[in-house]
Amino acid sequence: MRLDFFVASTSGLSRKEAKRAISAGRVLVDNVPCTRANTSVCETRKIALDGTPLVLPGARYLMLNKPAGVVSATRDGEHATALDLLPAQWRAGLHIVGRLDRDTTGLLLLTDDGQWSHRVTSPRIECPKTYRAWLAEPVSPAMLEQLAEGVLLKNDPKPTRPAEVRQLAERIIELTITEGRYHQVKRMLAAVGNHVTGLHRSRIGGIILDPALAEGDYRALTADEIASVG
């Protein structure tokens, strides 16, 4: 794979940060500085960043800043998928952990570790997920109270679990839920008489979307991030 992809997948750096580190001569390949990000490398090469050896992990854990218009799927006949944003050699075996709607942006997790993925998404674990929602109508105190207590969704006999909700502006809220029902945030706002015009996920468990990641960019999760969910 390309050197910048290797460095990004083993160091926690984003691709842009990895390219900068390579250009600065901080990366050694077989003990020799390499400043070309597109250099082709393999696992048998000795690669180090600032003197620290880099090794591909046994399992892969990535965060992706999903743009609008990209679907959370491995294949789609009409639209670009989250996996299309990754290098071709990385895609095999990866799956998406907790999908986002095509028009929803923000934190998306990908892995090839099925057990970890199940722990993150299992309803029994109640892993919190935080969203920022832009709304069509001003938020009232009654709406905030309803969301915090739990609401009954259309065509769903069981109310949602209590949520953490914080008003950021007249038509913007931050909502943290511990479930993953179909289109849940949008349906919750509809249930209290409002309408979501924009939605962005910023956090899953202890994993916060890296502010250094541009839309469409990704990086490997750190060991602490991997351990913080599930």
Summary of the structure (lengths in Angstrom):
residues: 230
radius of gyration: 19.9
end to end distance: 30.3
largest distance: 63.9
contacts: 694
relative contact order: 0.18
helix: 24%
strand: 27%
